[in-house]
Amino acid sequence: MAPRTAGETMYCKEDHIAVFDSGVGGISVLRQLYRLLPGEQFVYYGDSANAPYGARSTDEVRRLALSAAKKIMECHQIKALVVACNTATAAAIDDLRSTYPELIVIGIEPALKVAADSFPEGRVGIMATDVTLREEKLNRLIGLFPACDVEKIHAPGLVELVEAGKGNSPEADALLRPVLSPYAGKIDALVLGCTHYPFAAKSIRRILGPKIMLADGGEGTARETKRRLAEAKLLRKGTGGVIWKNSLDDPRMIRLSQNLLSQDW
């Protein structure tokens, strides 16, 4: 199917849902979308050639996100764009919505509300990238839950391990142990503020304990996507599927992406 031309704004049920991330992390969101919307056709675009976004400037992330959206829409007719990347959402969601005002554009944010609802006066950690942690968007979110004691936690290098297929590995354990050990037994929940991080959940639990609550925003993003599509009468019935795209011209990234979609965490 040819991509929609400039000025053409009529969307239909058969259009794809595009899911975009800085790499393979957004597959943690795609899993939730695929479970909730099994009749939809998805295009997953991972910008692994430019990962990680979290170490870049806000302006760089904004430029990369806009470029990725343009590339997707040059090749596919889409009815919704899901920004399955906390860093790109923090830096570029407003620009994406203003650039494509008639398109359904869904972002993701750290699932602090999920953790705060479970531990309203507890101590909660938010582990995220530099961009997410420094953007005012996160500070506003934290301000909504003044009774919670919120700790910001940075885990440099974890995105790169997940991109290498090593989210659950001795290397991930070694990277996370000095970062998370000070919080073992001292936080009630850990909010995974990067969509790559659910793929390191087993390593995280080996350090913080098997009972630690891990909260990520994938499920909420999937529910909001379904709500918006239903509201626009754009829900599709039939056989769903995924078209895989990655900015790295490497078949191994597609195989990793497919494996992560079915990986248990």
Secondary structure by P-SEA (a helix, b strand, c coil): ccccccccccccccbbbbbbcccccaaaaaaaaaaacccbbbbbbbcccccccccccaaaaaaaaaaaaaaaaacccccbbbcccaaaaaccaaaaaaaccccbbbbbccaaaaaaaacccbbbbbbbcccccccaaaaaaaaaccccbbbbbbbcaaaaaaaacccccaaaaaaaccccccccccccbbbccccccccaaaaaaaaacccbbbbbaaaaaaaaaaaaaaaaccccccbbbbbbbbccccaaaaaaaaaaaaccc
